[in-house]
Amino acid sequence: MSGFVRITGLVVYLIAGFCLGQVPAIEAANPAQAPAQAVAQPSDPQLQPNPLEALRNFEPAPNEAYRLGKGDEITVDFAGRPDLQAKLVIGPDGRITLPLAGDIALDGLTRPDAAKAIADALAPYYSILAVQVTVTKYTSNRVLVLGAVTNPGEISFEGTPTLLEALTRSGLSTGTNKVADIPERCAIYRGSDQVVWVQLRQLIESGNTLADLRLRRDDVIYVPSLSERFVSVLGEVQHPGAVPITGNSTLASVLAEAGGLTEQAGNNAHIQLVDPATGSSRVLTFKDVLNPAKSLEVTLRPGEIIFVPKTGFSRATYVIQRLNPLFQLSTLAYLGAVL
């Protein structure tokens, strides 16, 4: 059995265990080999995690330190050296520029780490500098809200972004009584390889605090309308996320809506379609997708995940590292049986 099929079986196993979850980054083992049927998932019910646990693992820790980002305005203070104080903006390249030290990369650093990076850069010129970094304006700490909201677009946060605040500030659609309608569900996309569905109305009605899920910078929230049908396109495409579908949509048109494939997909890319509702999986080559006769044979179902893996070989250890910790022990046993 080819490595690509083994990884395909792993993805089916993960997604079939829960409808709310993450799609780990997957690389095709050998695009030249024809894919076969996905490996059946284990029947042990203990290997199927609770959807709420998947949400909890998707949520960052409440005390997670803020990390600086491009566009943030900061003040750098030096104890006992007011003449060195600087008010700066982190540039598009993630760097600031200081006299003598030159360019210093701060993007992605916590404030203490940024202070240390600045002190280290100035160490050859000043002895024993005590540096403090303060964020005076947050501009990089933002999420994007799309879909059935009044004001779709980016929303900036000074603190940790949360789902309900993002939806409230983007303006939920209102019904005939002018009262904002709570969406039945929404999708949160993180990077190019993770998506989680939140049954928002159910969580609110049950009083579950996960309704106000903490988010990470650059998360994308998609709120479908009641009549909208969409699929999620992830992996090696130019614009990962939700793509609405109609009766005339084809796999080729959906991939085009997502901006097409990236170079990382390779010359003979494989396209994987996973139905979270049933756990079924189909794999096609990109050449088949471009063949009108074969492409029309593919019926897209609302809620499906279309995943385009990177080309090249993938090791089981790499896949395991990308999994939710809840899966690691059970997946190790599963991989031992199928690899």
PALUM-358733 format. One line per field, with one value per residue: x, y, z of N, C-alpha, C in turn. Coordinates in steps of 0.02 Angstrom, whole numbers, plus 50000, padded with zeros to 5 digits. Atoms other than C-alpha are relative to their C-alpha. Example, Ala and Ser with C-alpha at 12.3 -4.5 7.8 and 13.67 -1.06 7.14 Angstrom:
n.xx: 50045/49958
n.yy: 49941/49941
n.zz: 50000/49997
ca.xx: 50615/50684
ca.yy: 49775/49947
ca.zz: 50390/50357
c.xx: 50045/49961
c.yy: 50060/50055
c.zz: 50000/50037
//
This chain:
n.xx: 50043/49958/50000/50055/50062/49998/50016/50071/50038/49993/50043/50069/50008/50004/50060/50060/50009/50035/50016/49965/49931/49947/49972/49928/49963/49985/49963/50009/49941/49975/50053/50000/50038/50073/50027/50049/50052/49974/50000/50057/49980/50008/50067/49997/50032/49959/49957/50040/50004/50059/49992/49984/49929/49965/50004/49955/49931/49992/49998/49936/50003/50024/49944/49950/49969/50009/49941/49999/50012/49988/50045/50008/49960/49971/49954/49943/49971/49937/49995/49945/49976/50057/49979/50003/50069/50019/50068/49988/50051/49971/50011/50029/49954/49997/49940/49992/49932/49974/49932/49945/50018/50028/50064/50011/50063/50043/50064/50012/49969/50035/49968/49935/49952/49981/49954/49936/49970/49974/49941/49945/49976/49964/49949/49932/49991/50020/49994/50054/50061/50064/50046/50071/50038/50071/50040/50043/50057/50003/50028/49993/50041/50065/50031/50040/50067/50030/50064/50064/49995/50014/49938/49945/49934/49953/50015/49940/50012/49944/49989/50009/50062/50048/50048/50060/49984/49988/50064/50039/49972/50009/50071/50039/50060/50060/50062/50054/50012/49941/49957/49946/50008/49940/49991/50004/49932/49951/49937/49940/49943/49935/49949/50025/50011/50042/50067/50043/50069/50028/50073/50002/50064/50007/49956/50027/50061/49982/49959/49930/49955/49964/50031/49956/49935/49942/49974/49932/49989/50008/50054/50053/50066/50047/50069/50042/50071/50042/50011/49936/49966/49930/49949/49938/49942/49941/49938/49960/50037/49980/50044/50038/50059/50066/50020/50071/50012/50067/50011/49955/49931/49960/49939/49954/50022/49988/49928/49987/50024/49950/49940/49957/49951/49934/49946/49985/50043/49965/50024/50053/50031/50058/50053/50037/50066/50020/50066/49999/50062/49998/49933/49978/49947/49985/49938/49992/49942/50019/50014/50070/50042/50001/50035/50071/50040/49989/50017/50073/50021/49992/50054/49978/50051/49987/49964/49942/49934/49957/49932/49946/49938/49937/49969/49943/50012/50017/49987/50053/49984/50018/50072/50017/49983/50051/50064/50022/49972/50049/49998/49934/49990/50043/49978/49940/50021/50033/49949/49964/50038/50012/49940
n.yy: 49940/49942/49954/49951/50030/50006/49935/49989/50037/49966/49942/50024/50022/49942/49959/50039/50005/49941/49954/49937/50019/49970/50039/49990/49994/50066/49998/50060/50042/50013/49981/50040/50061/49991/50009/50054/49984/49980/50051/49995/49975/50048/50002/49987/49935/49958/49960/49947/49947/49959/49938/49943/50005/49973/49928/49978/50005/49949/49935/49986/49994/49934/49958/50000/49934/49967/49998/49941/50014/49946/49943/49981/49943/50017/49954/50035/49960/50025/49976/49954/49970/49972/49976/50055/50021/49999/50020/50031/50043/50060/49994/50057/50056/50025/49973/49929/49976/49957/49976/50045/50072/50016/50035/50051/50037/50006/50032/50065/50004/49970/49938/50013/50025/49944/49959/50035/49995/49931/49994/50038/49965/49941/50019/49980/49927/49977/50053/50011/49963/50029/49979/50017/49988/49990/49992/49941/50008/50067/50001/50066/50049/49992/50057/49982/50028/50000/50035/49968/49949/49934/49966/50047/49970/50011/49969/49998/50009/49983/50060/50063/50001/50053/50012/49960/49930/49990/50002/49942/49939/50003/49987/50058/49983/49993/50026/49951/49963/49958/50030/50037/50072/50038/50051/50070/50023/49963/50036/49961/50025/49980/50019/50033/50071/50014/49972/50028/49975/49984/49999/49942/49991/50054/49986/49944/50021/50045/49963/50023/49944/50007/49957/49943/50032/49956/50009/49979/49950/50020/50048/49978/50025/49999/50010/50013/49983/50059/50033/50009/50065/49987/50050/49971/50018/49992/50026/49962/49956/49930/49968/50051/49976/50023/49983/50018/50042/50002/50061/50001/50001/50060/49999/49953/49931/49985/49989/49936/49950/49997/49970/50049/50036/49970/50041/50054/50058/50043/50003/50050/49995/50040/49962/50044/49976/50035/49982/50011/50030/50073/50026/50026/49961/50014/49969/49993/49961/49936/50012/50022/49942/49959/50038/49985/50060/50028/49950/49997/50058/49984/49960/49968/49998/49946/50020/50040/49970/50015/49990/50008/50008/49985/50055/50030/50052/49978/50050/50004/49957/49931/49995/50004/49937/49951/50020/49981/50045/50050/50056/50026/50069/50045/50000/50041/50070/50009/50000/50063/50052/49989/49980
n.zz: 50000/50006/49943/50008/49978/49927/49972/50015/49949/49937/50001/49994/49931/49956/50013/49987/49928/49976/50054/49985/49988/50039/50055/49995/50063/50026/50062/50040/49996/50067/50046/50061/49989/50000/49933/49990/49952/49936/49948/49955/49935/49947/49972/49929/49987/49959/50043/50030/49950/49996/50040/49957/49984/50058/49995/49945/50024/50052/49966/49966/49927/49980/49980/50053/50007/50065/50043/50043/50070/50047/49993/49930/49978/49935/49968/49970/49945/49973/49931/49988/50062/50036/50065/50048/50012/50071/50019/50065/50030/50029/50072/50037/49998/49931/49968/49983/50012/49947/50013/49983/50005/50065/50002/49949/50014/49941/50017/49969/49934/49944/49981/49968/50050/50042/49960/49999/50067/50007/49956/50030/50058/49978/49951/50018/49996/49933/49950/49952/50017/49980/50053/49993/50061/49988/50060/49994/50045/50030/50068/50031/49964/50033/50033/50058/49997/50067/50005/49985/49949/50028/50017/50006/50006/49946/49936/49958/49929/49956/49960/50036/50039/49983/50054/49993/50010/50071/50035/49980/50031/50073/50013/50022/50039/49959/50030/50010/49938/49990/49948/50032/50000/49983/50052/49979/49995/50039/50009/49986/50038/49972/50049/50060/49990/49942/49999/49948/50003/49934/49997/49956/49965/49951/49944/49962/49965/49946/49952/50003/50010/50064/50050/50008/50010/50012/50068/50011/50052/50070/50011/50045/49979/50056/49978/50058/49994/49991/50064/50035/50000/50014/49983/49975/50042/49958/50027/50047/50045/49988/49951/49963/49965/50022/50068/50012/50059/50029/50038/50058/49978/50011/49961/50033/49988/49929/49993/50030/49953/49946/50027/50033/49959/49992/50028/49953/50014/50047/50069/50006/49934/49982/49967/49955/49978/49939/49975/49927/49976/50009/49995/50065/50031/50070/50022/50073/50022/50029/50071/50004/49987/50060/50052/49990/49992/49933/49950/49991/49962/49929/49972/49938/49948/49951/49940/50015/49997/50057/49975/50049/49963/50033/50035/49966/49950/49933/49949/49950/49943/50017/49993/49929/49969/50016/49973/49935/49951/49981/50047/50013/49978/50039/50069/50002/50004/50065/50051/49996/50032/50071/50037
ca.xx: 50000/50074/50122/49995/49854/49913/49907/49737/49674/49741/49648/49485/49510/49538/49394/49270/49299/49230/49143/49222/49409/49573/49645/49831/49959/49984/50109/50082/50199/50213/50104/50156/50067/49880/49785/49680/49535/49561/49604/49455/49461/49480/49319/49379/49260/49393/49489/49348/49370/49229/49197/49202/49375/49429/49368/49463/49622/49595/49584/49747/49788/49706/49875/49964/50087/50055/50175/50225/50176/50200/50126/50124/50181/50300/50397/50571/50630/50805/50819/50925/50948/50800/50903/50891/50701/50625/50448/50445/50331/50373/50392/50316/50473/50446/50595/50636/50790/50894/51050/51210/51116/51033/50889/50818/50686/50542/50396/50326/50423/50345/50382/50516/50597/50593/50676/50813/50839/50860/50979/51083/51093/51155/51271/51428/51397/51319/51353/51215/51061/50892/50764/50574/50458/50280/50148/50066/49955/49902/49878/49934/49821/49673/49553/49453/49264/49177/49005/48833/48883/48843/49023/49138/49323/49470/49445/49590/49601/49707/49685/49653/49527/49369/49235/49083/49170/49227/49051/48972/49090/49068/48878/48771/48629/48459/48289/48121/48112/48280/48358/48527/48516/48641/48716/48678/48861/49019/49188/49357/49506/49683/49822/49805/49779/49659/49472/49350/49160/49076/48894/48873/48687/48690/48839/48756/48590/48677/48780/48946/49089/49166/49041/49162/49311/49479/49557/49731/49796/49749/49610/49471/49289/49162/48976/48868/48692/48547/48528/48713/48802/48991/49145/49312/49467/49630/49812/49913/49794/49818/49668/49618/49446/49261/49198/49009/48943/48792/48715/48836/48994/49130/49288/49388/49282/49297/49487/49487/49384/49518/49648/49717/49857/50024/50191/50207/50067/50184/50161/50047/49949/49824/49659/49577/49391/49336/49156/49161/48981/49019/49207/49216/49364/49400/49566/49590/49740/49739/49743/49577/49507/49553/49472/49292/49223/49301/49275/49087/49079/49126/48975/49022/48926/48903/49022/49153/49338/49445/49627/49778/49934/50112/50209/50344/50361/50290/50350/50229/50324/50294/50107/50101/50187/50045/49908/49809/49893/49731/49765/49948/49945/49798/49868/50036/49948/49845/49997/50083/49942/49931/50108
ca.yy: 50000/50169/50300/50421/50298/50270/50455/50465/50331/50429/50587/50490/50415/50585/50676/50533/50528/50703/50828/50974/50957/50996/50940/50911/50955/50805/50773/50653/50504/50463/50559/50442/50296/50275/50301/50159/50150/50234/50125/50088/50177/50078/50026/50060/50195/50256/50325/50444/50609/50722/50868/50989/50924/50965/51143/51157/51100/51224/51366/51450/51456/51600/51664/51649/51793/51920/51911/52065/52078/52185/52358/52358/52523/52500/52606/52548/52614/52597/52609/52760/52809/52918/52981/52810/52796/52756/52749/52632/52537/52358/52359/52246/52140/52114/52222/52385/52492/52568/52677/52574/52408/52420/52304/52193/52058/52067/51988/51842/51881/51912/52079/52007/51915/52074/52171/52039/52044/52234/52224/52090/52194/52346/52248/52285/52472/52487/52389/52319/52389/52357/52362/52367/52352/52420/52403/52573/52523/52350/52333/52156/52070/52047/51919/51918/51893/51844/51784/51829/51980/52165/52227/52091/52126/52134/52172/52225/52179/52249/52090/51910/51898/51800/51728/51819/51987/51967/51922/52062/52194/52132/52152/51996/51995/52044/51965/52049/52099/52191/52076/52003/51821/51704/51596/51412/51377/51455/51394/51454/51434/51439/51444/51336/51169/51188/51214/51191/51204/51287/51245/51420/51429/51262/51315/51480/51400/51272/51406/51331/51455/51385/51492/51635/51535/51622/51648/51672/51814/51798/51671/51682/51665/51617/51634/51548/51610/51492/51457/51447/51287/51284/51173/51204/51208/51183/51143/51200/51327/51514/51563/51426/51442/51425/51421/51430/51300/51293/51158/51205/51199/51076/51027/51126/51283/51271/51255/51405/51504/51462/51541/51380/51268/51327/51265/51158/51046/50980/50942/50793/50850/50739/50813/50733/50753/50709/50707/50736/50678/50502/50489/50440/50497/50511/50550/50616/50678/50857/50790/50703/50866/50955/50817/50877/50701/50641/50806/50804/50633/50714/50776/50903/50894/51042/51032/50929/50964/50976/50954/50979/50904/50952/50847/50728/50598/50616/50527/50464/50560/50723/50690/50644/50806/50903/50808/50864/50794/50702/50591/50555/50394/50318/50370/50291/50125/50150/50192/50037/49935/50018/50076
ca.zz: 50000/49954/50083/50008/50040/50218/50253/50166/50285/50432/50379/50358/50531/50611/50526/50541/50730/50747/50634/50725/50707/50623/50458/50485/50354/50241/50103/49960/49975/49790/49667/49527/49607/49582/49748/49815/49936/50104/50253/50363/50531/50693/50777/50954/51019/51140/50991/50946/51042/51097/50976/51123/51167/50989/51015/51180/51096/50955/51081/51138/51323/51419/51481/51314/51294/51156/51011/50915/50734/50580/50600/50790/50866/51012/51136/51186/51356/51428/51617/51664/51482/51430/51284/51203/51212/51043/50974/50826/50707/50663/50475/50342/50352/50540/50589/50675/50648/50788/50777/50789/50801/50631/50588/50726/50690/50815/50721/50821/50981/51151/51232/51350/51204/51099/51241/51251/51061/51069/51218/51131/50972/51071/51187/51084/51107/51281/51439/51549/51463/51544/51404/51413/51264/51273/51138/51114/50968/50913/50726/50687/50814/50698/50628/50468/50469/50307/50253/50320/50425/50403/50398/50335/50347/50466/50651/50763/50947/51088/51189/51143/50999/51040/50927/50998/51004/50824/50766/50867/50799/50621/50637/50633/50508/50577/50547/50518/50702/50685/50816/50772/50725/50808/50670/50681/50650/50584/50524/50586/50470/50539/50412/50259/50344/50492/50502/50645/50640/50788/50823/50892/50931/51020/51126/51174/51217/51326/51414/51357/51371/51212/51118/51150/51089/51103/50932/50864/50757/50573/50603/50473/50530/50398/50434/50303/50269/50302/50117/50076/50030/50036/50043/50129/50019/50115/50083/49935/49858/49843/49951/50076/50153/50117/49938/49905/49783/49669/49563/49424/49530/49481/49570/49441/49466/49656/49646/49530/49656/49786/49672/49597/49659/49727/49661/49818/49753/49618/49434/49463/49615/49703/49761/49912/49950/50126/50187/50377/50393/50330/50342/50158/50054/49869/49785/49608/49513/49452/49274/49308/49376/49215/49111/49084/49071/49235/49326/49295/49378/49545/49642/49775/49938/50057/50204/50113/50136/49980/50028/49915/49995/49959/49838/49900/50036/50210/50364/50494/50629/50536/50529/50713/50761/50677/50767/50916/51074/51111/50961/50981/51082/50990/50821/50860/50887/50729/50624/50688/50615/50444/50401
c.xx: 50044/49995/49944/49934/49998/49982/49927/49957/50003/49954/49927/49985/49990/49935/49937/49986/49963/49988/50030/50071/50048/50021/50075/50032/50022/50039/49990/50064/50030/49946/49997/49960/49926/49973/49948/49949/50031/49995/49942/50025/49989/49930/49999/49969/50042/50045/49963/49989/49935/50010/50017/50073/50042/49999/50048/50073/50016/50012/50068/49990/49980/50057/50055/50026/49987/50065/49995/49991/50012/49947/49988/50045/50025/50042/50054/50032/50063/50008/50062/50027/49940/50018/49996/49928/49980/49928/50004/49939/50036/49981/49970/50045/50008/50058/49991/50073/50020/50070/50052/49981/49975/49933/49997/49932/49961/49935/49996/50030/49953/50037/50066/50053/50023/50049/50069/50035/50030/50063/50060/50030/50042/50058/50070/50014/49983/50006/49940/49940/49938/49947/49929/49964/49926/49964/49953/49941/50004/49969/50004/49956/49928/49976/49958/49933/49968/49932/49941/50005/49991/50063/50057/50067/50043/49979/50063/49981/50062/50017/49992/49934/49955/49946/49940/50014/50011/49934/49958/50024/49992/49927/49964/49939/49939/49939/49948/49987/50060/50046/50053/49989/50067/50008/49994/50070/50045/50064/50057/50058/50064/50055/49969/49980/49957/49932/49961/49931/49974/49924/49980/49935/49990/50044/49972/49939/50015/50044/50073/50045/50040/49967/50042/50072/50055/50031/50074/50001/49994/49952/49948/49934/49954/49931/49957/49928/49960/49992/50065/50027/50072/50043/50061/50058/50063/50062/50032/49958/50016/49959/49959/49940/49936/49986/49927/49994/49927/49991/50046/50074/50033/50062/50050/49980/50012/50074/50020/49978/50049/50067/50046/50052/50065/50053/50016/49957/50032/49967/49943/49963/49942/49951/49960/49934/49978/49932/49999/49938/50002/50069/50026/50052/50009/50063/50002/50066/49974/49985/49928/49953/49993/49966/49925/49957/50006/49979/49925/49973/50003/49943/50023/49941/50015/50034/50062/50064/50039/50071/50051/50065/50060/50025/50058/49980/49984/50014/49944/50014/49981/49925/49980/50014/49946/49933/49986/50030/49953/50005/50066/50009/49959/50023/50064/49983/49969/50051/50039/49964/49996/50063/50047
c.yy: 50062/50044/50050/49972/49993/50066/50018/49965/50034/50061/49980/49981/50060/50038/49961/49995/50060/50047/50069/49981/50034/49953/50011/50008/49932/50008/49935/49959/49987/50016/49957/49936/50014/49988/49945/50022/50017/49943/50011/50022/49946/50005/50014/50068/50046/50045/50058/50056/50038/50063/50060/50000/50027/50076/50026/49998/50050/50069/50011/50008/50071/50048/50003/50071/50028/50000/50059/49981/50062/50055/50021/50060/49986/50059/49959/50047/49966/50030/50044/50034/50027/50025/49947/49978/50008/49978/49977/49962/49940/49998/49939/49939/49972/50027/50073/50019/50047/50024/49951/49927/49981/49965/49945/49968/49990/49963/49930/49992/50028/50064/49988/49976/50057/50046/49969/50006/50070/50010/49964/50037/50062/49985/50020/50075/50028/49941/50000/50046/49962/50028/49978/50019/50004/50008/50059/49998/49932/50005/49932/49947/50004/49933/50026/49965/50007/49965/50043/50046/50068/50034/49951/50036/49985/50038/49994/49996/50023/49941/49938/50002/49943/49998/50046/50074/50016/50003/50061/50064/50000/50011/49939/50023/50001/49973/50055/50041/50044/49975/49958/49925/49967/49946/49930/49972/50047/49958/50048/49967/50029/49976/49967/49928/49983/50034/49966/50031/50009/50001/50055/50006/49947/50014/50057/49979/49954/50034/49980/50059/49995/50039/50062/49976/50052/49983/50018/50054/49969/49942/50031/49967/50006/49982/49988/50024/49935/49961/49981/49930/50012/49939/50038/49975/50017/49973/50047/50034/50071/50033/49947/50032/49971/50023/49979/49958/50005/49934/49993/49996/49934/50006/50050/50072/50021/50013/50067/50057/50009/50026/49952/49971/50041/49954/49941/49939/49953/49998/49950/49996/49951/50043/49951/50032/49958/50026/49988/49965/49924/49970/49972/50047/49978/50037/50001/50034/50065/49993/49977/50059/50043/49965/50010/49938/49972/50050/50003/49941/50012/50046/50029/50004/50056/49973/49958/50041/49978/50018/49985/49993/50023/49939/49973/49950/50031/49944/50000/50045/50072/50010/50001/50066/50053/49984/50032/49951/49945/49937/49962/49927/49952/49996/49959/49926/49986/49997/49935/49944/50009/50018/49941
c.zz: 50000/50061/49995/50025/50076/50033/49987/50052/50067/50003/50008/50072/50046/49991/50016/50074/50028/49941/50012/50013/49954/49945/50002/49932/49977/49936/49963/50000/49932/49950/49938/50007/50003/50070/50001/50051/50067/50050/50047/50069/50053/50030/50074/50016/50043/49959/49968/50051/49996/49959/50043/50020/49942/50001/50054/49978/49945/50031/50033/50075/50020/50018/49948/49988/49930/49962/49952/49928/49958/50008/50071/50015/50070/50025/50033/50051/50025/50070/50010/49938/49959/49930/49946/49984/49927/49992/49927/49976/49969/49926/49968/49999/50070/50040/50021/49985/50056/49981/50029/49989/49931/50005/50053/49986/50065/49986/50032/50069/50053/50020/50038/49951/49954/50037/50002/49932/49990/50043/49971/49940/50019/50048/49980/50011/50069/50048/50047/49986/50025/49953/50016/49936/50018/49933/50010/49952/49966/49931/49967/50032/49973/49973/49943/50004/49931/50003/50019/50061/49966/49975/49996/49993/50061/50063/50043/50074/50039/50045/49957/49960/50023/49946/50006/49990/49926/49961/50017/49966/49924/49981/49974/49961/50045/49962/49993/50062/50019/50057/49965/50008/50018/49947/50029/50010/49961/49995/50016/49964/50031/49954/49940/50012/50061/49992/50055/49992/50071/49995/50049/50038/50054/50061/50043/50040/50059/50053/50000/49984/49936/49944/49987/49996/49990/49932/49999/49945/49931/49989/49953/50022/49940/50026/49939/50013/50004/49935/49964/50008/49981/50018/50025/49957/50041/49965/49951/49946/50019/50055/50037/50035/49971/49929/49990/49937/49979/49964/49941/50020/49984/50044/49971/50015/50073/50013/49969/50046/50058/49975/49963/50046/50005/49968/50044/49988/49949/49931/49991/50067/50008/50039/50042/50021/50059/50022/50075/50026/49997/50009/49934/49969/49928/49981/49924/49986/49970/49926/49991/50010/49937/49941/50009/50013/50071/50054/50013/50039/50076/50022/50067/50048/50049/50062/49987/50007/49938/50021/49946/50038/49961/49963/50041/50053/50067/50049/50051/50059/49987/50009/50073/50035/49988/50031/50067/50051/50022/49958/50002/50020/49958/49928/49992/49992/49932/49944/50000/49965/49924/49960/49990
//
